[in-house]
Amino acid sequence: MLDLILAKVWSDLSIPVGGIPNPFRLMQLATVNTEGQPKVSTVVLRHADASTKSIIFYVDKRSAKLAEILAEPRVGMTSVDPSGKRQLRVEGLGELLSDVSLLARHWEQARGRTQALFRHGRIPGEAISSPSTAYETHMDGFKNFALLAVHLRQIEWLDLTQDIHQRARFILQGD
């Protein structure tokens, strides 16, 4: 039973961006800022690899989020499927990926409005004078684009669809 649950988790995480909805596409990423305070932000799952036990999302090189992960790579993430009946909680270590060909491939696959997030002249989280300035293009976004892998150490799965709720925890790598 547990093997089937873990296989289903990886199957769901591996659904690519596009036609078929991924129940865990939007994830909440928890980091620790420079003052030691927890910070949570929503990220979009872009890739999952069961063989390396890792998930990938895009991040702006200028963001506080990336600086926080580089300073303290231990992160937590949660996601709830749209029905609200299945939940994932994962823990792992964040790593900035440096493979230029992998980075270029993801950049080319990114939609125009995703690329636009990296093209504006503002640092993510910086105050702007009006919402329209968020859409201004000031630079080649590729220089701000980064891939962050989270190498999972633990996955916790919760299913609330049954009368008796089911929970499973998988330790993927030693603590």
N, CA, C and O of each residue as an XYZ file, in Angstrom:
700
protein
N       0.815     -1.205      0.000
C       0.000      0.000      0.000
C       0.858      1.269      0.000
O       0.600      2.201     -0.762
N       1.892      1.297      0.870
C       2.736      2.494      0.942
C       3.478      2.741     -0.362
O       3.639      3.887     -0.780
N       3.938      1.654     -1.015
C       4.622      1.819     -2.305
C       3.696      2.460     -3.333
O       4.129      3.287     -4.135
N       2.426      2.079     -3.307
C       1.453      2.646     -4.248
C       1.210      4.129     -3.966
O       1.082      4.934     -4.888
N       1.149      4.473     -2.692
C       0.943      5.882     -2.316
C       2.126      6.721     -2.793
O       1.937      7.776     -3.397
N       3.345      6.255     -2.523
C       4.518      7.016     -2.933
C       4.593      7.117     -4.455
O       4.958      8.165     -4.988
N       4.252      6.041     -5.155
C       4.243      6.088     -6.629
C       3.215      7.093     -7.128
O       3.476      7.801     -8.101
N       2.055      7.173     -6.489
C       1.014      8.133     -6.876
C       1.476      9.570     -6.599
O       1.221     10.471     -7.398
N       2.146      9.777     -5.481
C       2.671     11.112     -5.178
C       3.618     11.561     -6.280
O       3.484     12.673     -6.790
N       4.580     10.710     -6.657
C       5.536     11.077     -7.701
C       4.843     11.235     -9.048
O       5.215     12.096     -9.844
N       3.840     10.408     -9.302
C       3.080     10.527    -10.548
C       2.379     11.888    -10.621
O       2.413     12.554    -11.656
N       1.748     12.293     -9.526
C       1.076     13.597     -9.485
C       2.083     14.739     -9.621
O       1.852     15.684    -10.375
N       3.190     14.656     -8.900
C       4.190     15.719     -8.968
C       4.791     15.841    -10.359
O       5.222     16.923    -10.759
N       4.822     14.742    -11.095
C       5.480     14.714    -12.407
C       4.609     15.180    -13.565
O       5.088     15.245    -14.697
N       3.347     15.507    -13.315
C       2.482     15.995    -14.398
C       3.033     17.328    -14.873
O       3.148     18.260    -14.077
N       3.380     17.445    -16.157
C       3.998     18.693    -16.640
C       3.003     19.852    -16.689
O       1.788     19.655    -16.700
N       3.553     21.058    -16.719
C       2.726     22.251    -16.892
C       2.016     22.128    -18.233
O       2.640     21.787    -19.238
N       0.734     22.399    -18.255
C       0.008     22.326    -19.522
C      -1.368     21.739    -19.356
O      -2.088     22.060    -18.411
N      -1.734     20.864    -20.295
C      -3.089     20.362    -20.437
C      -3.703     19.688    -19.222
O      -4.803     20.055    -18.808
N      -3.025     18.721    -18.647
C      -3.591     17.974    -17.515
C      -3.275     18.727    -16.229
O      -2.114     19.043    -15.967
N      -4.292     19.018    -15.426
C      -4.020     19.748    -14.177
C      -3.192     18.899    -13.198
O      -3.488     17.726    -12.969
N      -2.174     19.506    -12.642
C      -1.379     18.864    -11.606
C      -1.965     19.294    -10.266
O      -2.023     20.490     -9.978
N      -2.404     18.336     -9.436
C      -3.044     18.725     -8.173
C      -2.108     19.447     -7.210
O      -2.569     20.109     -6.280
N      -0.816     19.328     -7.419
C       0.139     19.962     -6.515
C       1.025     20.984     -7.233
O       2.155     21.228     -6.811
N       0.517     21.580     -8.314
C       1.289     22.546     -9.109
C       1.725     23.742     -8.268
O       2.882     24.158     -8.334
N       0.810     24.294     -7.479
C       1.153     25.434     -6.624
C       1.578     24.917     -5.261
O       0.851     24.165     -4.612
N       2.758     25.329     -4.841
C       3.297     24.878     -3.558
C       3.700     26.100     -2.742
O       4.092     27.131     -3.289
N       3.597     25.964     -1.440
C       4.033     27.029     -0.543
C       5.408     26.636     -0.014
O       5.585     25.576      0.586
N       6.370     27.516     -0.250
C       7.761     27.288      0.118
C       8.083     28.085      1.376
O       7.868     29.297      1.420
N       8.595     27.409      2.391
C       8.988     28.072      3.636
C      10.510     28.130      3.721
O      11.204     27.124      3.580
N      11.002     29.345      3.957
C      12.435     29.592      4.127
C      12.614     30.371      5.428
O      11.643     30.667      6.124
N      13.854     30.696      5.745
C      14.154     31.526      6.911
C      14.921     32.746      6.415
O      15.916     32.611      5.703
N      14.451     33.949      6.795
C      15.121     35.162      6.319
C      16.356     35.477      7.165
O      16.686     34.745      8.098
N      17.030     36.574      6.826
C      18.286     36.920      7.496
C      18.104     37.260      8.971
O      19.065     37.221      9.739
N      16.875     37.593      9.373
C      16.604     37.876     10.786
C      16.167     36.618     11.534
O      15.822     36.681     12.714
N      16.184     35.476     10.845
C      15.780     34.223     11.482
C      14.277     33.997     11.503
O      13.792     33.082     12.169
N      13.537     34.830     10.775
C      12.081     34.722     10.738
C      11.636     33.845      9.577
O      12.245     33.883      8.507
N      10.583     33.056      9.769
C      10.076     32.236      8.663
C       9.434     33.106      7.590
O       8.777     34.102      7.891
N       9.633     32.721      6.350
C       9.015     33.388      5.198
C       8.356     32.301      4.352
O       8.922     31.225      4.158
N       7.171     32.587      3.859
C       6.450     31.620      3.027
C       6.049     32.315      1.732
O       5.544     33.438      1.742
N       6.284     31.631      0.624
C       5.872     32.168     -0.673
C       5.368     31.024     -1.540
O       5.764     29.871     -1.370
N       4.492     31.364     -2.463
C       3.958     30.370     -3.383
C       4.888     30.254     -4.582
O       5.312     31.257     -5.155
N       5.197     29.019     -4.950
C       6.013     28.742     -6.128
C       5.242     27.774     -7.023
O       4.317     27.094     -6.580
N       5.643     27.728     -8.282
C       5.007     26.841     -9.254
C       5.945     25.677     -9.535
O       7.066     25.863    -10.007
N       5.474     24.488     -9.241
C       6.251     23.284     -9.510
C       6.444     23.150    -11.013
O       5.473     23.172    -11.770
N       7.692     23.012    -11.450
C       7.998     22.920    -12.875
C       8.450     21.540    -13.318
O       8.268     21.169    -14.478
N       9.036     20.778    -12.406
C       9.546     19.461    -12.768
C       9.723     18.635    -11.496
O      10.044     19.171    -10.436
N       9.512     17.337    -11.614
C       9.760     16.408    -10.505
C      10.481     15.196    -11.064
O      10.198     14.748    -12.175
N      11.407     14.675    -10.291
C      12.198     13.524    -10.717
C      12.300     12.544     -9.558
O      13.042     12.773     -8.603
N      11.550     11.454     -9.648
C      11.556     10.454     -8.583
C      12.924      9.797     -8.443
O      13.309      9.407     -7.340
N      13.669      9.666     -9.550
C      14.963      8.976     -9.478
C      15.982      9.764     -8.650
O      16.834      9.171     -7.990
N      15.899     11.083     -8.683
C      16.810     11.913     -7.880
C      16.113     12.454     -6.634
O      16.728     13.151     -5.827
N      14.832     12.135     -6.481
C      14.022     12.592     -5.346
C      14.068     14.112     -5.228
O      14.286     14.667     -4.151
N      13.856     14.768     -6.369
C      13.939     16.221     -6.368
C      12.797     16.850     -7.160
O      12.215     16.233     -8.052
N      12.499     18.086     -6.806
C      11.533     18.890     -7.538
C      12.221     20.202     -7.908
O      13.146     20.649     -7.229
N      11.751     20.807     -8.999
C      12.378     22.030     -9.504
C      11.329     23.117     -9.661
O      10.208     22.861    -10.100
N      11.704     24.319     -9.300
C      10.877     25.483     -9.596
C      11.775     26.622    -10.041
O      12.990     26.586     -9.842
N      11.162     27.644    -10.653
C      11.889     28.804    -11.146
C      12.027     29.820    -10.018
O      11.163     29.930     -9.148
N      13.119     30.548    -10.052
C      13.340     31.597     -9.064
C      14.129     32.722     -9.729
O      14.960     32.477    -10.604
N      13.863     33.939     -9.310
C      14.587     35.107     -9.797
C      15.884     35.230     -9.001
O      15.862     35.198     -7.770
N      16.996     35.368     -9.687
C      18.295     35.466     -9.022
C      18.371     36.657     -8.073
O      19.175     36.657     -7.141
N      17.537     37.671     -8.304
C      17.554     38.878     -7.475
C      16.696     38.753     -6.216
O      16.690     39.659     -5.382
N      15.979     37.652     -6.072
C      14.977     37.545     -5.008
C      15.578     37.233     -3.640
O      16.622     36.592     -3.523
N      14.888     37.704     -2.621
C      15.253     37.374     -1.243
C      15.115     35.868     -1.026
O      15.881     35.268     -0.271
N      14.140     35.268     -1.688
C      13.903     33.828     -1.559
C      15.168     33.032     -1.888
O      15.544     32.120     -1.152
N      15.818     33.385     -2.997
C      17.037     32.669     -3.382
C      18.153     32.922     -2.372
O      18.856     31.990     -1.982
N      18.318     34.155     -1.951
C      19.355     34.472     -0.959
C      19.117     33.691      0.334
O      20.062     33.203      0.954
N      17.862     33.580      0.733
C      17.535     32.835      1.954
C      17.900     31.364      1.822
O      18.433     30.764      2.756
N      17.614     30.789      0.665
C      17.910     29.366      0.457
C      19.412     29.129      0.350
O      19.916     28.118      0.840
N      20.123     30.042     -0.280
C      21.576     29.896     -0.357
C      22.211     29.988      1.032
O      23.203     29.315      1.309
N      21.641     30.816      1.898
C      22.160     30.949      3.267
C      21.742     29.786      4.153
O      22.514     29.350      5.007
N      20.539     29.284      3.960
C      20.010     28.170      4.757
C      19.219     27.274      3.812
O      18.051     27.547      3.535
N      19.845     26.201      3.311
C      19.207     25.379      2.278
C      18.052     24.489      2.758
O      17.307     23.954      1.937
N      17.898     24.328      4.063
C      16.779     23.504      4.542
C      15.469     24.251      4.332
O      15.294     25.369      4.818
N      14.551     23.622      3.604
C      13.264     24.248      3.306
C      12.137     23.268      3.583
O      12.343     22.056      3.647
N      10.949     23.815      3.745
C       9.727     23.037      3.841
C       8.758     23.528      2.780
O       8.759     24.705      2.418
N       7.935     22.620      2.288
C       6.941     22.986      1.277
C       5.651     22.241      1.576
O       5.665     21.108      2.058
N       4.538     22.897      1.283
C       3.236     22.250      1.402
C       2.432     22.526      0.145
O       2.684     23.485     -0.585
N       1.459     21.659     -0.084
C       0.537     21.861     -1.194
C      -0.752     21.124     -0.868
O      -0.743     20.069     -0.235
N      -1.849     21.697     -1.309
C      -3.164     21.090     -1.142
C      -3.798     21.008     -2.515
O      -3.819     21.998     -3.247
N      -4.319     19.837     -2.876
C      -4.956     19.734     -4.191
C      -6.224     20.590     -4.204
O      -6.766     20.902     -3.144
N      -6.700     20.971     -5.392
C      -7.840     21.894     -5.476
C      -9.088     21.430     -4.732
O      -9.896     22.264     -4.324
N      -9.265     20.144     -4.549
C     -10.435     19.655     -3.811
C     -10.291     19.887     -2.313
O     -11.274     19.835     -1.573
N      -9.072     20.142     -1.872
C      -8.826     20.325     -0.445
C      -8.782     19.022      0.317
O      -8.721     19.024      1.547
N      -8.812     17.919     -0.389
C      -8.907     16.612      0.274
C      -7.593     15.846      0.342
O      -7.491     14.853      1.064
N      -6.583     16.299     -0.405
C      -5.271     15.645     -0.334
C      -4.218     16.716     -0.119
O      -4.251     17.779     -0.740
N      -3.292     16.420      0.762
C      -2.265     17.386      1.108
C      -0.888     16.731      1.053
O      -0.738     15.541      1.332
N       0.099     17.521      0.691
C       1.497     17.092      0.729
C       2.273     18.070      1.588
O       2.035     19.277      1.567
N       3.197     17.520      2.335
C       4.164     18.349      3.054
C       5.519     17.696      2.813
O       5.685     16.497      3.039
N       6.481     18.480      2.356
C       7.796     17.932      2.068
C       8.865     18.765      2.749
O       8.673     19.948      3.027
N       9.991     18.128      3.012
C      11.161     18.808      3.547
C      12.344     18.403      2.700
O      12.424     17.269      2.229
N      13.267     19.334      2.504
C      14.429     19.008      1.705
C      15.480     20.094      1.752
O      15.413     21.037      2.541
N      16.456     19.922      0.871
C      17.561     20.865      0.772
C      17.522     21.545     -0.589
O      17.490     20.874     -1.620
N      17.526     22.879     -0.594
C      17.501     23.636     -1.830
C      18.885     23.751     -2.438
O      19.883     23.887     -1.730
N      18.930     23.695     -3.763
C      20.204     23.832     -4.479
C      19.971     24.621     -5.761
O      19.089     24.282     -6.551
N      20.749     25.660     -5.965
C      20.723     26.418     -7.208
C      21.396     25.569     -8.278
O      22.544     25.159     -8.112
N      20.693     25.302     -9.375
C      21.240     24.462    -10.438
C      22.076     25.314    -11.392
O      21.675     26.418    -11.760
N      23.224     24.802    -11.786
C      24.145     25.588    -12.612
C      24.295     25.053    -14.037
O      25.050     25.629    -14.820
N      23.612     23.989    -14.391
C      23.705     23.408    -15.736
C      23.065     24.373    -16.739
O      21.842     24.516    -16.772
N      23.892     25.030    -17.553
C      23.419     26.059    -18.467
C      22.460     25.486    -19.506
O      21.488     26.148    -19.870
N      22.710     24.277    -19.988
C      21.811     23.695    -20.996
C      20.445     23.394    -20.388
O      19.423     23.583    -21.048
N      20.412     22.931    -19.143
C      19.137     22.690    -18.457
C      18.403     24.012    -18.248
O      17.194     24.095    -18.463
N      19.123     25.028    -17.835
C      18.550     26.356    -17.631
C      17.970     26.900    -18.940
O      16.854     27.419    -18.960
N      18.727     26.779    -20.022
C      18.269     27.270    -21.329
C      17.033     26.505    -21.799
O      16.113     27.097    -22.364
N      17.010     25.204    -21.571
C      15.849     24.398    -21.973
C      14.582     24.840    -21.221
O      13.513     24.982    -21.816
N      14.722     25.053    -19.914
C      13.562     25.514    -19.138
C      13.129     26.912    -19.573
O      11.932     27.190    -19.643
N      14.083     27.792    -19.865
C      13.758     29.148    -20.314
C      12.961     29.097    -21.609
O      11.958     29.796    -21.750
N      13.396     28.282    -22.546
C      12.704     28.160    -23.837
C      11.300     27.586    -23.670
O      10.393     27.949    -24.420
N      11.111     26.705    -22.709
C       9.805     26.089    -22.470
C       8.851     27.011    -21.711
O       7.636     26.811    -21.735
N       9.402     28.010    -21.044
C       8.571     28.918    -20.244
C       7.703     29.779    -21.164
O       8.151     30.243    -22.213
N       6.456     29.980    -20.747
C       5.552     30.841    -21.512
C       6.030     32.291    -21.438
O       6.790     32.671    -20.546
N       5.566     33.085    -22.398
C       5.960     34.490    -22.462
C       5.670     35.251    -21.183
O       6.490     36.053    -20.738
N       4.519     35.009    -20.591
C       4.200     35.758    -19.367
C       5.037     35.281    -18.182
O       5.242     36.034    -17.230
N       5.521     34.040    -18.229
C       6.451     33.580    -17.197
C       7.802     34.256    -17.402
O       8.409     34.732    -16.443
N       8.275     34.300    -18.650
C       9.541     34.980    -18.933
C       9.477     36.455    -18.548
O      10.473     37.026    -18.105
N       8.318     37.065    -18.715
C       8.156     38.492    -18.398
C       8.453     38.785    -16.924
O       8.894     39.883    -16.584
N       8.213     37.816    -16.063
C       8.479     38.007    -14.635
C       9.957     38.281    -14.368
O      10.308     38.902    -13.365
N      10.809     37.821    -15.262
C      12.251     37.965    -15.084
C      12.829     39.138    -15.879
O      14.010     39.459    -15.744
N      11.996     39.779    -16.708
C      12.464     40.853    -17.581
C      12.313     42.257    -17.005
O      12.938     43.195    -17.501
N      11.512     42.413    -15.991
C      11.314     43.769    -15.467
C      12.518     44.188    -14.629
O      13.295     43.349    -14.175
N      12.659     45.479    -14.435
C      13.830     46.014    -13.747
C      13.731     46.003    -12.239
O      14.671     46.413    -11.558
N      12.634     45.551    -11.711
C      12.431     45.588    -10.258
C      12.861     44.289     -9.592
O      12.759     43.213    -10.181
N      13.335     44.398     -8.379
C      13.669     43.223     -7.578
C      12.361     42.635     -7.063
O      11.503     43.385     -6.598
N      12.182     41.317     -7.130
C      10.939     40.721     -6.626
C      10.669     41.144     -5.180
O      11.550     41.091     -4.321
N       9.440     41.559     -4.941
C       9.044     42.006     -3.612
C       9.226     43.495     -3.387
O       8.779     44.029     -2.372
N       9.878     44.172     -4.323
C      10.108     45.604     -4.212
C       8.810     46.360     -4.501
O       8.047     45.971     -5.386
N       8.561     47.429     -3.760
C       7.366     48.245     -3.981
C       7.443     48.924     -5.350
O       8.509     49.367     -5.778
N       6.294     48.998     -6.027
C       6.215     49.675     -7.324
C       5.155     50.766     -7.258
O       4.246     50.711     -6.429
N       5.278     51.758     -8.137
C       4.376     52.903     -8.101
C       2.991     52.579     -8.637
O       2.002     53.150     -8.179
N       2.908     51.670     -9.601
C       1.599     51.274    -10.116
C       1.699     49.856    -10.671
O       2.773     49.436    -11.102
N       0.595     49.117    -10.667
C       0.625     47.730    -11.150
C       1.135     47.585    -12.578
O       1.729     46.561    -12.917
N       0.916     48.588    -13.417
C       1.345     48.478    -14.811
C       2.865     48.394    -14.951
O       3.360     47.835    -15.930
N       3.609     48.938    -13.993
C       5.066     48.878    -14.087
C       5.588     47.444    -13.965
O       6.715     47.162    -14.372
N       4.796     46.557    -13.420
C       5.212     45.151    -13.307
C       5.325     44.493    -14.672
O       5.991     43.466    -14.810
N       4.682     45.070    -15.682
C       4.680     44.473    -17.016
C       5.682     45.129    -17.969
O       5.787     44.731    -19.129
N       6.405     46.114    -17.494
C       7.389     46.780    -18.337
C       8.599     45.880    -18.538
O       9.054     45.214    -17.608
N       9.106     45.868    -19.741
C      10.292     45.077    -20.061
C      11.502     45.990    -20.066
O      11.545     46.977    -20.801
N      12.485     45.656    -19.245
C      13.676     46.487    -19.140
C      14.955     45.762    -19.533
O      15.987     46.397    -19.747
N      14.894     44.437    -19.630
C      16.134     43.693    -19.841
C      15.848     42.297    -20.353
O      14.701     41.852    -20.393
N      16.900     41.622    -20.737
C      16.806     40.215    -21.090
C      16.606     39.441    -19.799
O      17.478     39.449    -18.930
N      15.484     38.783    -19.666
C      15.154     38.093    -18.437
C      16.002     36.881    -18.132
O      16.081     36.464    -16.976
N      16.638     36.304    -19.134
C      17.406     35.083    -18.913
C      18.498     35.285    -17.866
O      18.824     34.356    -17.127
N      19.065     36.485    -17.796
C      20.135     36.716    -16.816
C      19.612     36.687    -15.373
O      20.393     36.504    -14.439
N      18.303     36.865    -15.184
C      17.711     36.829    -13.847
C      17.076     35.475    -13.524
O      16.668     35.232    -12.388
N      16.994     34.607    -14.513
C      16.284     33.333    -14.417
C      17.175     32.263    -13.788
O      18.335     32.106    -14.167
N      16.623     31.535    -12.831
C      17.375     30.457    -12.194
C      16.450     29.275    -11.921
O      15.232     29.420    -11.815
N      17.059     28.117    -11.813
C      16.344     26.901    -11.437
C      16.788     26.508    -10.042
O      17.980     26.462     -9.740
N      15.817     26.229     -9.207
C      16.123     25.780     -7.869
C      15.574     24.376     -7.700
O      14.383     24.139     -7.899
N      16.436     23.457     -7.334
C      16.008     22.093     -7.042
C      15.875     21.956     -5.534
O      16.687     22.482     -4.773
N      14.847     21.245     -5.121
C      14.740     20.853     -3.723
C      14.892     19.341     -3.703
O      14.062     18.612     -4.248
N      15.962     18.881     -3.069
C      16.231     17.458     -2.944
C      15.486     16.990     -1.698
O      15.857     17.314     -0.570
N      14.436     16.227     -1.930
C      13.528     15.874     -0.850
C      14.149     14.871      0.111
O      14.790     13.900     -0.291
N      13.941     15.135      1.373
C      14.382     14.227      2.434
C      13.186     13.531      3.065
O      13.308     12.448      3.637
N      12.024     14.174      2.951
C      10.831     13.612      3.577
C       9.588     14.066      2.818
O       9.505     15.213      2.377
N       8.634     13.171      2.671
C       7.327     13.486      2.089
C       6.269     13.005      3.071
O       6.306     11.865      3.533
N       5.340     13.874      3.379
C       4.189     13.472      4.189
C       2.937     13.690      3.349
O       2.726     14.767      2.792
N       2.126     12.666      3.268
C       0.922     12.644      2.435
C      -0.276     12.476      3.346
O      -0.242     11.659      4.266
N      -1.330     13.231      3.108
C      -2.555     13.141      3.892
C      -3.732     13.096      2.948
O      -3.874     13.951      2.074
N      -4.578     12.094      3.124
C      -5.772     11.922      2.292
C      -6.996     12.029      3.190
O      -7.189     11.213      4.091
N      -7.818     13.040      2.939
C      -9.021     13.282      3.737
C     -10.284     12.799      3.031
O     -11.389     13.102      3.480
N     -10.142     12.050      1.929
C     -11.307     11.616      1.164
C     -12.025     10.433      1.802
O     -13.189     10.185      1.489
N     -11.365      9.708      2.678
C     -11.955      8.530      3.313
C     -12.574      8.910      4.659
O     -12.221      9.935      5.244
N     -13.503      8.073      5.147
C     -14.084      8.302      6.471
C     -12.991      8.326      7.538
O     -13.020      9.139      8.462
N     -12.040      7.425      7.389
C     -10.880      7.418      8.274
C      -9.719      7.999      7.473
O      -9.264      7.401      6.499
N      -9.256      9.148      7.886
C      -8.193      9.831      7.145
C      -6.935      8.975      7.118
O      -6.613      8.278      8.080
N      -6.235      9.047      5.993
C      -5.010      8.274      5.838
C      -3.827      9.222      5.760
O      -3.881     10.269      5.115
N      -2.757      8.824      6.435
C      -1.538      9.629      6.440
C      -0.354      8.678      6.270
O      -0.332      7.580      6.826
N       0.612      9.122      5.500
C       1.844      8.342      5.334
C       3.021      9.302      5.299
O       2.938     10.389      4.726
N       4.100      8.893      5.911
C       5.329      9.691      5.900
C       6.442      8.825      5.333
O       6.632      7.677      5.737
N       7.172      9.404      4.388
C       8.260      8.697      3.726
C       9.563      9.436      3.993
O       9.692     10.614      3.659
N      10.516      8.757      4.585
C      11.843      9.315      4.806
C      12.680      8.897      3.605
O      12.958      7.712      3.422
N      13.078      9.858      2.792
C      13.763      9.558      1.548
C      15.275      9.549      1.673
O      15.955      8.780      0.993
N      15.798     10.396      2.534
C      17.234     10.478      2.746
C      17.471     10.668      4.234
O      16.645     11.259      4.930
N      18.573     10.177      4.712
C      18.878     10.253      6.142
C      18.860     11.667      6.675
O      19.226     12.613      5.977
N      18.432     11.804      7.913
C      18.395     13.130      8.567
C      19.727     13.502      9.114
O      19.878     14.577      9.694
